[in-house]
Amino acid sequence: MRKTILILSACVWTLSAWACKPQKPIVILHDNDVHCAIERYPQLRSLYDAMRTADTAYVGLASSGDLVQGAVAGTLSRGQQIIDVLREMPYDAITLGNHEFDYGVPRMLELMEQFGTERVSCVNFSDRADNYPFGRYVIKQYGRTKVAYIGVLTPTAMRDEQQAFISADGDTLYRLQDYDKVVELVQQQVNAARKAGAKYVVVLSHLGEKDVPLTSVKLIEKTYGIDAVLDGHTHSKIAQQMVTNSRGKQVALTQTGQKLDNIGKLYIGRDGKIETSIVSLKDYKDRDARVQAVVDSINTVNAPVINRKVGYSEVRLTNLGADGKRAVRNSPTNTGDLAADATRWYCGAELALVNGGGLRKDIEQGDVTLGEIIDMQPFNNDLNLYAIPAKTLVKMIEYACSGLLTEEETGLLIHPSGFGYVYSKEEKKLVDIFEIDDTAGVCREMNMERVYSVGMASYNFLQFGEIVKDCEVIRANIGMDNMATKEYIETALDGHIGQEYAKPQGRLTIK
C-alpha cells in the first residue's frame, strides 16, 4: 500500500512540475499583401524551419490576405500557381483579402478548398442565406497554449470587387457584412474562441488604417478580448502600434508592407507579454529546396509568355508622380493614357476609360515584354463595349472623382481616351468635359444629348452600380485589358511607343 502511495505521489509531483514548467515563447511569423511574390516563399519557409529547429520557441505562420493576384503567376493561372506554392507552406491560418475575389467567388472557393478551408477564417463573408463557407475562427495549439485566429475582410471589397458577388443577371449571391455588423461578428467569435479554450486571440485583418468607417484601429477600439491585430490591405509598414480597446487594455497592431519584402514577428513571451516587429526578408539568404523547386517550375512554365517581346518603348511608362509616389489613382499618368487608348482601339469605341486601380506596375524604357504588360495590368479584366449617354458619363466621372475627397485611395479615377475632363475638388463636381479629335488634333465640346460607344472593363462598369443601370451592352467579352494593350502596341503602334507617351497628355485635370 505504501509503495502505491509513493508511486501516486511521484506521479502527482511529476504532473505538477510539468504544469508549472515555464512554456517556451510563441513566435508567429506573418505576412500580408504578398500579391504573388512567389520568389520570396523559399526564404520564408527556410526561416520558419530554422526557427523550429532551434527549438527556442513554438513557431506559427499566418497571413492577412491578398495572396493570389497581383503579378504574372496569378494572372496566367487564375491563382492556381500561387496555391501550388502555398500548399508547400506551413500556414496555420489565413484570412481573405479583396483580391482573392478577382477571379470570382466560385474560383476563390475552389482555390481555398485546395489550400485547406480548415485554415481559412473570414467572419463577415457569407452567401445571401447567411451561410459562412469558412470557419469563424481557427484554433492552433502551441505546446500547452491555444491561440485563436479570427479573420476579417474590409466590406469595401463588395464595392471594389463587385462583379465577384453577383450573378450574370445582377443578383447578389454573396456578401460581406457591413461595418457595424463586422464589429459584432468579431466580438462574438472572440468570445466563442475564449470559451473554446483559446488563451490568446489574434485577428488577421484585411481592413487597413485608411479613412474608411472601420479600420483595424477602430475595430480594436470597439472590441475587447483581442490580444493582437496582424493587419493588411493598405500595404503599410507598422512595426508596433499600441491601441486601447473598449475596456482600456493596450492591443498591439502591426503590418508588414507588401510582397514579402518584410516578415512580421508576433512574440508571446513566457510571461504573456506580447510584442510585434517586422524584419526584412530580403536580407535572409537561405532558401528551402522543395519550395524553390515549385517556384522554379512555375517560372519555367511561364518564361515563354513572360519573355515574349511585344515592342519597344522610347519612354518609361509609370504610375508614379514627380515625387516618386503612386499617382495613378489621383492624377493623370502616361500608363493611364496608353491603357485607355488601347482599350478604345481594341473595342472599336468612340470613347474609353480605364480605372487607376487596375494599373499596377511601371514599364521601363526599352524592349517591352508581355510579362511587363501583364504586370502593369494583372487582373485579366474583360472588356465590353457599352452605349453610355453623355449625361451618364458625367455622373460616372463625378462618382469616380468623389474618392479624391477622402484620404482613402479608391482606384476609381477614370483615365480617358477620346475625351477629357476637368474636376474641381473644391466645388465637388465636374466643371468641363470635352471630346478629343485625334485626327484633327483638336478638342470640342461634348454633345450632352448624345449616346456614345464606350469601351471599358466590365469589372469597372459594375462599380458604378445604379448610375449605369440603364446602359446597354453593345458587345460583350471582347477580350482582356492586358491583351488589348499588347495588341495595341504590336499593331496600332507598329511595335513602337514613341514620345507622344513621354508624359500625360492633358486629358484629365484635377484641381
LUMMARMAR-29592 format. One line per 4 residues: number of its first residue (from 1); their letters; for each residue x, y, z of C-alpha. Coordinates in steps of 0.1 Angstrom, whole numbers. Example, Ala and Ser with C-alpha at 12.3 -4.5 7.8 and 13.67 -1.06 7.14 Angstrom:
% LUMMARMAR-29592
1> as> 123:-45:78; 137:-11:71;
% end
This chain:
% LUMMARMAR-29592
1> mrkt> 0:0:0; 28:24:9; 45:16:-24; 14:25:-42;
5> ilil> 11:58:-23; 47:67:-31; 41:60:-68; 10:81:-68;
9> sacv> 28:109:-50; 56:107:-75; 31:110:-104; 14:139:-88;
13> wtls> 47:157:-83; 57:150:-119; 24:163:-133; 27:193:-110;
17> awac> 62:200:-121; 52:196:-158; 23:220:-154; 45:246:-136;
21> kpqk> 73:243:-161; 77:276:-180; 64:275:-215; 86:283:-244;
25> pivi> 77:316:-260; 55:316:-291; 66:333:-323; 41:338:-350;
29> lhdn> 55:348:-384; 31:366:-406; 27:384:-439; 1:405:-457;
33> dvhc> -5:416:-493; 20:392:-509; 4:397:-543; 20:367:-560;
37> aier> 56:374:-549; 64:337:-552; 102:343:-553; 103:350:-515;
41> ypql> 84:319:-503; 115:297:-503; 132:322:-479; 101:323:-457;
45> rsly> 99:286:-454; 136:283:-447; 133:309:-419; 103:291:-404;
49> damr> 121:258:-404; 153:273:-389; 133:288:-360; 116:255:-354;
53> tadt> 149:236:-355; 164:260:-330; 136:249:-306; 138:280:-285;
57> ayvg> 101:289:-292; 69:274:-307; 66:288:-342; 34:297:-362;
61> lass> 27:312:-396; -3:333:-407; -13:356:-435; -37:386:-436;
65> gdlv> -47:382:-473; -42:393:-508; -22:363:-519; -34:351:-553;
69> qgav> -34:382:-575; -10:410:-584; 16:395:-608; 21:372:-638;
73> agtl> 19:339:-619; -15:348:-606; -28:363:-638; -17:334:-661;
77> srgq> -31:307:-639; -61:325:-623; -44:319:-589; -35:282:-593;
81> qiid> 2:287:-593; 1:306:-561; -19:279:-544; 7:253:-557;
85> vlre> 33:273:-537; 11:278:-506; 4:241:-503; 42:237:-496;
89> mpyd> 39:264:-468; 30:255:-432; 4:283:-427; -17:278:-396;
93> aitl> -43:303:-407; -51:329:-433; -79:354:-440; -92:366:-473;
97> gnhe> -81:398:-490; -102:416:-515; -80:404:-544; -89:368:-535;
101> fdyg> -122:376:-553; -106:389:-586; -115:356:-604; -150:354:-589;
105> vprm> -163:337:-558; -165:302:-573; -128:303:-583; -119:317:-549;
109> lelm> -138:289:-531; -121:263:-554; -86:277:-546; -93:279:-509;
113> eqfg> -105:243:-510; -72:233:-524; -53:253:-498; -74:238:-470;
117> terv> -105:256:-458; -99:245:-422; -71:270:-422; -92:299:-435;
121> scvn> -112:324:-414; -133:352:-425; -161:362:-401; -180:385:-425;
125> fsdr> -181:366:-458; -214:347:-465; -238:338:-491; -272:356:-493;
129> adny> -287:330:-470; -261:339:-443; -242:306:-447; -205:311:-439;
133> pfgr> -182:290:-461; -152:293:-438; -146:287:-401; -153:318:-379;
137> yvik> -120:312:-361; -91:288:-363; -75:274:-331; -39:262:-331;
141> qygr> -21:247:-301; 15:257:-294; 28:235:-266; 1:237:-240;
145> tkva> -13:270:-252; -42:275:-276; -41:306:-299; -72:315:-319;
149> yigv> -70:333:-353; -100:353:-364; -101:367:-400; -119:398:-412;
153> ltpt> -122:414:-446; -129:450:-454; -166:455:-465; -153:478:-493;
157> amrd> -144:447:-512; -181:444:-521; -176:477:-540; -141:471:-553;
161> eqqa> -148:435:-564; -185:439:-571; -185:416:-601; -174:387:-579;
165> fisa> -205:389:-557; -233:390:-583; -247:367:-609; -248:374:-647;
169> dgdt> -284:386:-641; -273:411:-614; -285:392:-584; -263:394:-553;
173> lyrl> -252:358:-545; -226:366:-518; -220:394:-495; -197:409:-469;
177> qdyd> -214:420:-437; -212:458:-433; -191:478:-407; -213:477:-376;
181> kvve> -221:440:-382; -184:433:-385; -177:445:-350; -205:424:-337;
185> lvqq> -193:393:-355; -157:397:-345; -167:401:-308; -189:370:-310;
189> qvna> -160:349:-323; -136:363:-298; -159:352:-270; -165:319:-287;
193> arka> -128:313:-291; -121:321:-255; -149:297:-245; -132:270:-267;
197> gaky> -100:274:-246; -80:300:-265; -56:318:-242; -47:343:-269;
201> vvvl> -68:357:-297; -51:371:-328; -71:389:-355; -60:385:-391;
205> shlg> -73:418:-405; -77:429:-441; -92:463:-430; -61:486:-431;
209> ekdv> -58:520:-415; -71:544:-442; -101:567:-440; -130:542:-440;
213> plts> -158:537:-415; -140:507:-399; -102:505:-398; -82:480:-378;
217> vkli> -76:507:-352; -113:513:-348; -120:476:-346; -97:473:-316;
221> ekty> -113:504:-300; -148:489:-303; -140:454:-290; -123:436:-261;
225> gida> -105:403:-258; -82:406:-288; -45:403:-280; -30:414:-313;
229> vldg> -41:425:-348; -20:415:-378; -32:439:-404; -32:441:-442;
233> hths> -48:458:-472; -31:492:-470; 5:480:-476; 17:499:-445;
237> kiaq> 48:492:-426; 40:493:-389; 64:475:-365; 41:481:-335;
241> qmvt> 13:504:-327; -5:501:-293; -42:508:-294; -66:510:-265;
245> nsrg> -95:486:-266; -131:492:-253; -120:481:-218; -88:501:-215;
249> kqva> -64:474:-225; -35:480:-249; -35:459:-280; -7:455:-305;
253> ltqt> -13:463:-342; 13:456:-369; 15:454:-407; 45:443:-428;
257> gqkl> 41:463:-461; 37:441:-492; 52:414:-514; 72:397:-486;
261> dnig> 98:425:-485; 94:421:-448; 80:394:-425; 62:402:-392;
265> klyi> 70:386:-359; 44:384:-332; 62:374:-299; 43:360:-270;
269> grdg> 67:356:-240; 65:331:-212; 51:359:-190; 23:366:-216;
273> kiet> 38:398:-228; 31:405:-265; 55:423:-288; 54:428:-326;
277> sivs> 81:437:-350; 89:435:-387; 122:423:-403; 135:424:-439;
281> lkdy> 131:391:-456; 153:404:-485; 183:400:-462; 176:364:-454;
285> kdrd> 195:343:-479; 187:307:-472; 160:290:-494; 140:259:-488;
289> arvq> 148:235:-516; 114:220:-520; 96:253:-522; 123:266:-545;
293> avvd> 117:237:-569; 80:246:-571; 88:282:-578; 114:273:-604;
297> sint> 89:250:-621; 64:278:-623; 90:302:-637; 100:277:-663;
301> vnap> 64:272:-675; 57:310:-676; 90:321:-692; 80:318:-728;
305> vinr> 50:341:-721; 67:365:-698; 98:370:-721; 79:374:-754;
309> kvgy> 88:408:-769; 59:429:-778; 76:461:-789; 99:489:-779;
313> sevr> 93:520:-758; 113:552:-761; 99:563:-727; 93:550:-692;
317> ltnl> 56:543:-686; 50:550:-650; 22:551:-624; 43:574:-603;
321> gadg> 43:612:-600; 72:636:-599; 76:630:-562; 81:592:-568;
325> krav> 48:583:-551; 19:565:-567; -1:589:-587; -23:568:-610;
329> rnsp> -52:567:-585; -54:605:-581; -39:622:-612; -30:617:-649;
333> tntg> -2:593:-658; 12:581:-692; 2:545:-682; -34:557:-679;
337> dlaa> -32:573:-714; -17:542:-730; -41:517:-714; -72:539:-722;
341> datr> -60:543:-758; -55:506:-761; -90:499:-748; -106:523:-772;
345> wycg> -88:510:-802; -93:473:-793; -131:478:-786; -136:500:-817;
349> aela> -151:526:-794; -157:563:-797; -145:567:-761; -128:546:-735;
353> lvng> -119:547:-698; -96:528:-675; -97:529:-637; -65:539:-620;
357> gglr> -67:509:-596; -63:485:-624; -28:498:-633; -1:483:-610;
361> kdie> 35:484:-623; 57:506:-645; 71:496:-679; 107:507:-682;
365> qgdv> 122:523:-713; 135:497:-738; 121:464:-750; 86:457:-738;
369> tlge> 76:421:-730; 43:406:-725; 52:399:-689; 57:436:-682;
373> iidm> 22:443:-697; 6:417:-676; 24:431:-645; 10:465:-654;
377> qpfn> -25:451:-659; -25:419:-638; -63:414:-633; -74:399:-667;
381> ndln> -104:423:-668; -129:415:-696; -136:444:-719; -171:453:-731;
385> lyai> -185:480:-754; -213:500:-739; -238:525:-750; -235:553:-725;
389> pakt> -253:587:-726; -231:617:-721; -251:628:-690; -245:594:-675;
393> lvkm> -208:596:-683; -207:629:-663; -223:611:-633; -197:583:-636;
397> ieya> -168:607:-636; -182:626:-606; -187:594:-587; -152:582:-595;
401> csgl> -136:615:-586; -155:617:-553; -129:593:-539; -104:621:-543;
405> ltee> -122:639:-515; -111:613:-489; -78:601:-477; -86:566:-489;
409> etgl> -74:556:-524; -104:541:-542; -87:533:-575; -119:545:-593;
413> lihp> -103:575:-610; -111:575:-647; -83:577:-672; -100:587:-705;
417> sgfg> -94:582:-742; -113:601:-769; -124:627:-744; -111:647:-714;
421> yvys> -125:664:-683; -117:688:-655; -129:680:-620; -129:705:-591;
425> keek> -123:691:-556; -133:724:-541; -167:725:-560; -170:687:-557;
429> klvd> -181:684:-593; -171:682:-630; -165:716:-644; -157:707:-680;
433> ifei> -159:676:-703; -149:676:-740; -143:653:-769; -107:649:-783;
437> ddta> -104:646:-821; -72:627:-826; -72:631:-864; -77:669:-863;
441> gvcr> -58:673:-830; -85:695:-815; -109:694:-786; -146:702:-789;
445> emnm> -175:705:-765; -191:671:-758; -227:668:-771; -247:662:-739;
449> ervy> -276:648:-758; -256:620:-775; -251:584:-766; -215:573:-771;
453> svgm> -200:539:-776; -176:534:-746; -150:507:-742; -142:497:-706;
457> asyn> -138:467:-683; -169:450:-672; -154:450:-637; -151:488:-637;
461> flqf> -186:492:-652; -202:473:-624; -186:495:-598; -209:524:-609;
465> geiv> -239:504:-598; -272:523:-602; -256:551:-622; -253:528:-653;
469> kdce> -283:505:-647; -300:517:-680; -269:515:-701; -268:488:-728;
473> vira> -241:464:-737; -233:467:-774; -207:439:-775; -195:417:-746;
477> nigm> -164:397:-739; -142:414:-765; -110:404:-748; -89:411:-717;
481> dnma> -75:445:-709; -38:434:-709; -42:417:-742; -58:448:-756;
485> tkey> -26:467:-746; -4:440:-762; -24:442:-795; -24:480:-795;
489> ieta> 14:482:-791; 21:454:-817; -5:465:-843; -17:501:-839;
493> ldgh> 17:514:-828; 36:490:-850; 56:478:-820; 69:513:-811;
497> igqe> 58:535:-782; 71:570:-790; 75:604:-774; 37:610:-776;
501> yakp> 36:590:-744; 65:606:-727; 42:624:-702; 4:626:-696;
505> qgrl> -13:642:-725; -36:666:-705; -68:647:-709; -78:649:-672;
509> tik> -72:677:-648; -79:676:-611; -79:710:-594;
% end
